[in-house]
Amino acid sequence: MLQWYCSPFKSFITLMEDNFNWNATAFFADLTKRNRFAVANGFRFCKVSGLEGFEEALAAMQSHSAFVCVSDISQGYTDINNTPHTRRVKTVFMAMRHAIDNMDARIVCMDKMRELFRQFMSVLILEQTKLQQHAIYLDPRISFQEIDRYFFSGCACAYFQIAVETYTNLSYDINEWVEDVTYDRIFNQCFTNQFA
């Protein structure tokens, strides 16, 4: 639980110690449920594991015609220079079923997904400001990719990715280790023979 103090500096330190993170899955699940356009077009939210999980979800849920899926797999890295932070890339998949080999229907579906993406971004731009107060930074360049029509027959698919950077506490704590691992091994007896 985050604890806030009167001093902004102390608040920031508290947030950094908690390694506060943004829950993209809960965020987009809530948006899908509360967005009029998504509800009117029958979008259903689900969690998947990567592109393969997304394809499996489409095959398994034949009773639904439109989907918003957030992957629980994220790619990224940790930067240990200056202010340590972790960058994670969250992927959100979208799909709409249409008549097989009907390009006109596919175009309509793509237009609807583009519009839903636009509406999602209108909220995300506000969320970005809130997240910055928690030392969480969204990359303002959010890519939107349409997936080839041969990916899943009779289904228009697209995805967008959001890069999220959060502070990572990399302070060395000796209590996390069985023994001190920071001493200089070169002068340790077991390594001395290598340099004889």
Disulfide bonds with the S-S distance in Angstrom:
none
